[in-house]
């Protein structure tokens, strides 16, 4: 079993955190998650509107969508392993996501897709075939009048990044807002 460096220290720090500071940080995280989701929603390229409607946020991990099966993308600290679990247990884990059962193509829009290769075979007199490689025509191919055998595949799509560029653009601002909220709550406690 792998050990997470600094997990015990993080758990001690979270346990020692005064409740008012924890609440202030949680409120700041919630506000930043909502603002990030809205910024991502504005950046989504719109065709049918399903992808735009699928962008959201939740406290903890989303349970209403199956992330692996839908191809949804998420930004969360869950992938930090033990640290993410400690933050989740402390109520300080927020997830921003895009994609669901209707908008399963969120990753395709973000990263694009590779196109299929268009192949063609030219038939020479006597029934001989001229093409690169030794391949027999497969299902989906059709014969043209001039003796050319070809088929088409998906041409691929260009990437239209909307999720991760928005996250990168707002990352410093989000960290600063959460840190500011924690410092302000700590100063308020110290002033008592």
N, C-alpha and C positions, 0 to 999 in steps of 0.2 A: 504494500500500500504506500502510495506516495504521500509525502508530508508537505504541507503548504507552509512556506516560510512566512513568519510573522503573523500566523493565524491566532496564536494564543495572545499576542500583544494586542491585536485588533479586537479580539473578544473582550479583553480587559478594558480597553479604551471605550468600547461601546457600553460596557456595563457601568463604567465610572461616569459616563456622560449624564449630566443632570437632565431630568425629564424636560425642563423648559427648553434646553438647548436642542435636545432630540426632536421635540415638537417643532421648533423653529427650522431646523434643518430639513425635517420631513416636509414641512409646508413649502420651503424653498424648492426642494426636489420636485414636489408635485407641480408647483407653478412652472418650473423649467421644463418638466416633461410635457405639460399641456402646451406650452409655447413652442417647444420643438416639434410636437406633432402637428401643430397648426402651420408652422413654417414648412414642414415636409409636405403637408397637404397642398399648400400654395405652389410648391415646386413640382408637383406631379404632373406629367404630361397627360392631358385628358383626351380620351377617345369615347368611352361609354360612361365614364364617371365611377365605375366600380372600384378601380384602384384608389381613386381619391377618397371614396367613402370607407375604404378598408384601413386607412391610416388612423391610428389611435394610440392610446397609452393606458397603462393600468398599474396599480400598485402590485408589487410582486410579479409573479410570472403569469402570462395570459393563459387562462384555462379554456376559453371559449373557442380557440382555434388551435389546430394541430400544426405546430410550426414545421415539423419535418415533412408532413404529407402535403402541405399546401404550397410550399416554396416561399413562405412568408419570410421577411427579413425582420430582424429585431436588433435593438441596441439595448443591452442590459449588462449588468455586472455578473450575471449568472455564470458566464463562462470563466470567471475567475476561480471557480471551484469552491473551496472552503470559505474564501473571503466573501464570495457572493452569497453563500448560504448564511454566513454570519450577518451580513447586511439585511438579508431577507428576514431572518429571525428577529432582528432589531426593528423591522418595519421601515427600513431605509432603502428598499429596492424598488425601483420604478422601471418599467419596460415601455419603450416606444417601438411600435411595430407597423409594418406595411404589408398587406396581403392577407387573404383569407380564402375560404372555399370558392367564392365568386371571382376574386382577383388573384388567382393562383399564379399569375404571370408576373408578379412583382419583380422577381429576380431577372426575368427575361428583359424587362424594360430597363432595369438598372444597369445590367451588364451587357445587354445585347445577346444575339445568338449567332452562331456560326452558320454559314450557308452550306447547303449540300453541293456536291460537285455535279455539274452537268456533263454527261458523257455522250459521245456520239460514235456511231460506227458507220463507215462508208462501205457500201457493198460494191465490189469490183465486178467486172464482167466474169462470168463463169461461177458466180456465187461466192467468190473469195471475199473475205472481210479485211478491211484495213483500219486498224485502230491501235492505240498504244496499249500494250498488255494483252493477255489472252483472257478475254471475258466474254461470256455468252450473254445475250440480251436477257434481262430480267423482267419481272412483272412491272407493269407501269410504262414500259417502253412502247413506242409506236413506230411504224414504218412510214416514212414519207415517200412521196411519188418519185423523187429523184434518187432513191436508193439509199437514203441516209436513215439510220436508225438512231433515235435519241429519246431521252426522257428528261423530265424536269424534277427538280427538288425545291425545297424551300430556299429562297435566295438569302436568308439571314436577315437580321435586323440590326440597325445601328443602336449602340448603347445610348440611352437617354437618362443619365444619372440624375436622381432626385433625392435619394435617401442619404447616402454617405457624404456627398458634398455639403448638404445642409447641416449634417451633424458636425463635420469638420469646421464649417464656417461659424458655428455657434458654440463650439466646445469651450473656448476660453471664457466667453461671456457666461456660460452656464456654471462653470467652476467658480468663477469670481462671485456670482450671485449667491451660490450656496455657502461659500466661505464667509461672505459678508453677513449672511443671516446667522451663521454660527457665532461669529465674533460679536455681533450685536447682542445676541441672547446671552453670551458669556459676560459681556460688559454690564448688561442689565442685572445679572445675578450678583456681580461684584459690587455694584452700586448700592445694593440693599444693606 
